[in-house]
């Protein structure tokens, strides 16, 4: 029923991929030159080919992210040109395009598939002259290579750095679990090793008492992968060229063709209005932090590497609360099981452990049953390790749909995080932020797994506009602050004691601590990304653009050495180019939906949960999200809900 996760031979993978692509070429050729122009004989088998290729290639791309090795990297890099060439051939197949343009169908889902296909053909250059088509193919290949180079440079730089401390005073006052994770023996002496991997980096930036060490780690983090400057220039030049070939003003204009937002001005105005709303409160938040750092440690010049440390201390003083108080209550295995129980209750599904092959011993797999019928599979890989790229993400693998022969396929997905690993003395314990991250990625996962479309191209997360795809993830994460939810899995890992009402209320109270500063930071990233793709910036111009935006959004002057863009993987190695604003754009939907579904007793209104599954999750990309939202709640989402969520005055 489901694919088995395995790659028999990494060395032979590119050759096997090439064979598969050649088989698919023959099938595409036959479809293209047949006389049939029906949906069932053209687009149905083409979607089957998409699924077949995804099933084959996803294990390698996934493995290269979670168990990176020389072998996986070599196989992945050798495969990219083959895939890029194939996708360009399909996208620029004029005869196939003309055939698809003629297709008529009565099914609403199928009509959406046809309209998306026609649009995507045009955006891929199907109407361009031969020479320009060839250039588009070259650009696509080079962009996929550069994206991989950016990601690999970042991973290598992250793994290359470590800061060794020999004085116990340099870790004094840090959470014991973070000290244990850093502690090692070297030549019979106890040392403390901190790296740029997120759990280690955040631990020292949040709790590390030595200011010089914080500065050193912060500088190492913000100057990673300087070679990515050249990669960025190449990516931006190629994206601009691609946009011009397709007669768009710029890449931002091109990107909006497949988004919910209508115009570039809509995006810029939305972000600037959000910054304007947050600015007065953000100034107050920063002044409060400056005053606190001066009072407790006589810090005259608060720097970027001080913010996390003093924010945590201020939060503790102000609310008598910090992450160390809740971390013992969030044991990874209990949080995971608790979250699965909650999802089961709300959406009438159940999760049963699946004894199947995985890529690492810490991976947990579950089969999903909807009213006792097998409906999907999910894999969780939650702990940080050297071979895994940083961050957290959901990766879809199999898709729910009905193939050309009438056979139903079921969906599967991977949820990947980088939480503190289990040690010899301590299980994996999560900060509350980590709990929120897990809920976020699960929101993405159920969006894909609960899709019920018969058409693969619009099932699950397929076909969902990029700037609203974050809605289901943000929606679910909001409930990770609710006491009714947290008490399900908040038990002390040593004593079994339940998390107290006082601690849960403190989590809620501190949710919007420095919220306005956080909004400004996200707006800064979003404006930088979007404006970067509105015209061609090269070399020093990229830094000048960041600096110009920071003048309005960054109330604390950043260090001159900071090259944040060299690590901005979301837009240079992920799919968020000219789309980072999506997080805030989608958050309007998620905030509005959250307030509609909140229930004090259960955390989540069960009747609304049923509707959410039926309208939003089940329909995937088969309709516009704004249309689905209207069907679900009978109205449009309101921007004021986002301001309310953050309690901005």
Secondary structure, 3 states (H helix, E strand, C coil): CCCCCCCCCCCCHHHHHHHHHHHHHHHHHHHHCCCCCCCCCCHHHHHHHHHHHHHHHHHHHHHHHHCCCHHHHHHHHHHHHHHHHHHHHHHCCHHHHHHHHCCCCCCHHHHHHHHHHHHHHHHCCCCCCHHHHHHHHHHHHHHHHHHHHHHHHHHHHHHHCEEEECCHHHHCCCCHHHHHHHEEEECCEEEEEEECCHHHHHHHHHHCCCHHHHHHHHHHHHCCCCCHHHHHHHHHHHHHHHHHHCCCCCHHHHHHHHCCCCCHHHHHHHHHHHHHHHHHHHHHHHHHHHHHHHHHHCCCCCCHHHHHHHHHHHHHHHHCCCHHHHHCCCEHHHHHHHHHHHHHHHHCEEEEECCCCCCCCCCEEEEEEECCEEEEEEEEEEECCCCCCCCCEEEECCCCEECCCCCEECEEEEEEEEECCCCCCCCCECCHHHHHHHHHHHHHHHHHHCCCCCCHHHCCCCCCCCCCCCHHHHHHHHHHHCHHHHCCCCECCCCCCECCHHHHHHHHHCCCCCHHHHHHHHHHHHHHHHHHCCCCCCCHHHHHHHHHHHHHHCCCCCCCCCCHHHHCHHHHCCCCCCCCCHHHHHHHHHHHHHHHHEECCCEECHHHHHHHHHHHHCCCCCCCHHHHHHHHHCCCCCCHHHHHHCCCC
